[in-house]
Amino acid sequence: MGAVLCFLADNQRVWYISVDRDANENKKFFVGIYYPGKQIHFEIGIEPVNPVLNFGRMQSCETALVFLAETEAGADIYRVDSNSGIVRVYSDVLDFWLLGGVPVLLKKKNEQYVLMHNEEELPLFMDDEPGFSMLAGQRMLYVTDGKAVEIYDTVTSKYVYRYTGTATPVEPEDYNCLIEFRQLVNGKGVRGGRVFYKVFCDGKEEGRTLTAFSESYISYQLMLEPSRMHTIILERWELDKNNDRYRRANNIHQPGVISLYIPDKRVVKLRVLFNGREFEFHRKILMNP
């Protein structure tokens, strides 16, 4: 056994991660189990997919240890099965929580944080990097970025609630999706031409915004089926002053396709910002002050 880096006591046994060095001074990691007082212990060698800087959260079930290994690029999750010796790696993960022997993962995909469980993906409406804080009732997972808390039901794979400080979520009446457009240059609204946007959802044209100067706040409201993902396509149309008519902007100046999850009994605000070259998107749950 090499030097023990961290350990976890669990059901009259101790899981540990140790490190040793070979003749060339290369690090070799091991996951081991020790049964105090029984003189029983064994180890499984681990070959990290990325150089490990530190080890984070450790959780175990009857036959496996799951742990987080911090790397320069972020973190990897390892699941080590003590019966089979099989090691499974989940790369580019922010955090995890072990549930029923399977890790629930937090990742960042396409500039949005997502919770991944049993091949289901649930988008998170967090501004900063989130992490798991607790599990309630063996099904409700709490996720926080330090400012807001979101609760997810891992049995139904649905968003349940969100709170931040004393604020409460806005409940939908006429719409549950608010899309807001604005053109910004260096963070400021700059007078441009007149534009409008067409809105398509799940292959159907929903309508168009009012026409306004591009630096104005232009909005569009939708009532969409909750508790599912939707495919939103936005088209930008600009005034051609030479011909006094509106034309669809070039493809390089189009927002493109956005996947948007609408939680039940919540209003999602999709903010679409254009800097004259490219678009960026911000998703959030509308909250009462």
Secondary structure, DSSP 4 states (H G I P E B T S, - for coil): --EEEEEEEETTEEEEEEEEE-TT--EEEEEEEEETTTTEEEEEEE--SS---EEEEEEE-SSEEEEEEE-SSSEEEEEEETTT--EEEE-S-SEEEEETTEEEEEEEETTEEEEEETTEEEE---SS--EEEEEETTTEEEEE-SS-EEEEETTTTEEEEEEBTTB-BPPPSS-SEEEEEEEEETTEE----EEEEEEEETTEEEEEPPPEETTS-EEEEE---SSEEEEEEEEEEEEETTTTEEEEPPGGG--EEEEEEE-TT--EEEEEEE-SS-EEEEEEE-B--
